[in-house]
Amino acid sequence: MSYTVVNPGAKPRPGVVAAASALLYLCGAIQLASVGVSLLALGPVQDVVQKEFANRPEAQTIATATTVGIVIGVSVSALLSVGVVVLGVLVGRGKNPARIVTWVIAGIGVLCYGCSLAGTAVQSSLAGLGSDPANADIQERITNAIPAWQNTVNTVATIIVLIALLVVIVLLALPASNEFFRKEQEVWTPSTWPGDPAAGYPPQAPYPPQTPYPPQPPSGPPQP
């Protein structure tokens, strides 16, 4: 007897998964906006570096290195923002590998953003203590060249993304999410045949009755 496989239907998406997907979209949008803000700071930073190292032979090298560093940082942020949006789409469709990758990326993001906020706070509180006066002066000029609103926007964006990633990690670990991402087992059912009421086919007509053959006479005279 042969068997067939019956695939279960699609599960309804719970609210916690929809919320996690929306938060991933939000993180991607904020990161893209942060990329635009960072590009606005590229010009002022280049001006400060060129003026500070104008009388040094390595001035062009330092300016180029600064530009390349900013561009690389912006490019990485843009790629990460696109990747987060793609994860939001796949998570909303119930792809369990995407949920696992989201946990990894969100965990790394929480660590990086948390360290960034802590480093900024420590740097602000210890500004000018035990540092080279020349380096401190350059850093101060770069900071002053960037508008204050840009620093505020970057700080607020970092805090929002940090909280959103923490919420995403929690939402994707709830029981409703586990049930949604759990793969349904395939159901094996016996195959049907024409005439079986379960198959949905009309019953076949019965075979006509067969006429019995008449008895045949013996082939020879009876033996004594």
Secondary structure, DSSP 8 states (H G I E B T S, - for coil): --EEEE--------HHHHHHHHHHHHHHHHHHHHHHHHHHTHHHHHHHHHHHTTTSTTHHHHHHHHHHHHHHHHHHHHHHHHHHHHHHHHHHTT-HHHHHHHHHHHHHHHHHHHHHHHHHHHHHHTTTSSS-HHHHHHHHHHHHHS-HHHHHHHHHHHHHHHHHHHHHHHHTTSHHHHHHHS----EEEE---TT-GGGT------------------SS----
